[in-house]
Amino acid sequence: MPPIPTKMKTLENTFQAVQTASRELVSLSAEKINEILVEIAEIAIEKTDFILSQNQKDLERMDINDPKYDRLLLSKERIQGIAQDIRNVADLKSPIGEILSKKELDNGLKISKVRVPMGVIGIIYEARPNVSFDVFSLCFKTNNACILKGGSDAEFSNAAIVSLIKEVLNKHAINSDVVTLLPTDRKATAEMLNATDYVDIIIPRGSQGLINFVRDNAKVPVIETGAGIVHTYFDASGDLAKGTAIVANAKTRRVSVCNALDCLLIHEQRLSDLTAITQPLIAKETEIFADKSAFQILENNYPKEKLFKADESHFGTEFLSNKMAIKTVKNLTDALHHIAKYSSKHSEAIVAEDETVIESYFNNVDAAAVYANSSTAFTDGAQFGLGAEIGISTQKLHARGPMALEEITTYKWIVRGNGQVRD
């Protein structure tokens, strides 16, 4: 490779140090890893006030109306949840060393396919300090080192979290370069995207713009964790009580996350139920962008200051805020066409009692997670029983959906012989 300019030497040395640490990490026992993860969960609770004080510095620099504000916000309750996720990861069985397949050839060679660490994993993320804990716990559990490239909007929060992790690692005489936080500037991003000698894979988490930039500019292999343009289709056979609760939860539980509902598709035969379906959204002050048929139903039944006529731009939009589009469809086929056109292949749901309709929806919708009669809010590594997640992949190569322990491993072939040579 061409010589690296002097001004880039610092980060090259950083990448090299992480790679060295990753090789040392391979020999660390599962028991020791679990012990350290539990201590990190404990120090997160113990140092909550410190984490929150640093998080407050970041929050003071962001407009409270910015959709990213909720993602940036930490609280005692959220830190307790993060700590519990770390403990959950510690309790899980490590996939490292798992024999995926084995066979003996006619010549006596014994061949095994064995799960191994990826090596060095780079994560680029925006305004999500919880990712620092989640990524480290999953990478450490699988004997991977990680390079964290957080955004400037979470600079103080991420630095505080990584400092606590390193404190525990140093206590146990573990090379603390197994987790490294890069500077927040764009130059650091560019360098990591090109660090093919040191970084094995990069996973971006953030806006579609960030993901597109990483995909288009990286020389290191990338796993896309795409935007969530999420639909729920309310079928003619849908149960009103179930559907009303599902729509409210999927839209308003936490509006800034990628599994939040963006567009409600409603069968034209159920338009008369639309007032009831949207009733819980009134208290949550959800803004609705309705097509002509839906608007006529809601015009006198939903707060005028929160109801707007939809145009084409509202379909295929990931709002990441307390906004939702409504589109009337003639039937399941119409709903499937709409989803195929606008979906980001993240999470899609149907409210229906007709099993034939449900099975058709499952078979025809192309998404990482497809639901029947459930909120899309469950598309989450912890909720899927994976402990935590490193991201939600919307691509089909290597991993899809919530990515946890198995998804950040690879495998190698182990071949045992007794003097065999090939003719």
Secondary structure by P-SEA (a helix, b strand, c coil): cccccccaaaaaaaaaaaaaaaaaaccccaaaaaaaaaaaaaaaaaaaaaaaaaaaaaaaaccccccccccccccaaaaaaaaaaaaaaaacccccccccccccccccbbbbbbbbbccbbbbbbcccaaaaaaaaaaaaaacbbbbbbccccaaaaaaaaaaaaaaaaaaacccccccccccccaaaaaaaaaccccccbbbbbccaaaaaaaaaccccbbbbbcccbbbbbbcccccaaaaaaaaaaaccccccccccccbbbbcccccccccccaaaaaaabbbbbccaaaaaaaccccccccbbbbccccccccccccbbbbbbbccaaaaaaaaaacccccbbbbbcccaaaaaaaaacccccccccccccccccccccccccccbbbccccccccccccccccbbbbbbbbcccccc
